[in-house]
Amino acid sequence: MLVAFSHGLADYLWDVFIARFDFWLAFGIGAQLLFTARFLVQWIASEKAGKSVMPMAFWFFSLAGGLMTLVYGIVRREPVIILGQAMSVFIYVRNVMLILKERD
């Protein structure tokens, strides 16, 4: 049973990541990596400050990753991704606007 499961999992992973690999899959993976980078930036900044902080880079990574993920969802016709990212992009833009307004 475990052997059958591992073979099934290997076949699934091969199909998802290798057999179906194209530009849009690479684009989507790049978007997800940008989106993940924002948490690393926030974590490092918070560790350095000794408190929770949200550096401007967090919002830029959020915006770039969110926009790329939204484009990916639109191209792939994934309604869950489209709905999830459409609102988020507006929130990221608004946060950047508030930060820039505060700096003036």
N, C-alpha and C positions, 0 to 999 in steps of 0.2 A: 504494500500500500504506500509506504513512504517513497519507494523507488518510483512508482507510478506518479505520485504527486510531484516529485522532483523533475521527472521528465515532462510532465504537463506544464510545470512552472517554467522550465527552460524553453519549451516551445512557445509559451505565451510571451516571455520576455524577448525571445528572438523575433517573433512577429511584431511586437509593439515597437521595439527599439532598432531593429536591423532591417527586417523585410519592408517595413513601411517608412523607412527613413527617407526624408525629402527636405527641401529647403524649409518648409513651414514647420516641420518637427524641430529642425535645428533652431529656427527663429523662436519657437515656443520654449525650447529649453534655455535659450539665451535670455528670454524674458524672465523665466523663472529664476535663473541665476542672479539677474539684476535685482529681482524682487527679494531674494534671499540675502543678498549683499547688504541691504538696508538694515537688517537685524544685526549683522556683524558690525557695521558702522556704529549703530546705536549702542551695542554692548560695549565696544571698545571705548567709545566716548564716555559712557557712564562709569566704566571702571576707572578711567583716568580722573574723572571728576569726583568719584566717590559718592555719586548720587545719580538718579535717573535723569538723563538729558536726551533731547532730541536734536541732534545737529542738523544743519541745513542739508547736508549730504543725504541724510535719511529720507528727506522729502523728495530730493532729486532722484534717488534710486527708486522710491515709491512711484513717482510720476513716470519715469522711464519704463520700469517694469510693468506698471499698470497699463500704460498705453500700448506697450508691445503685446501684453497678454490680451488686451481688448482686441487689437488687430488680429491676433492669432485666433481668438474666439469667433470673430466675424468671418474670417476666411474659412475656418473649419466648420462654421455654422453650429457652434456650441452655445445654446441659449443660456446654460448655467454660467459659463464663463462670461458671456456678454453682460448678463444681468449683474453678476458679481463685480465686474470691473468698471462698468459704466458709471456707477455711483461713486466708486472709490476714486476714480480719476478726478471728478469734481472736488472731492474732499481734499485730495493732495494739492490741487491747484489753489484751492482756497487757503490752505495752510501756508503755502509758499507766499501767497499774496499778503496774508496777515503778518508773516515774519518780515517781509520786505517793507511793509507799511510801518512796522514797529521800529525798523532800523533808520527810518528817515527822521 
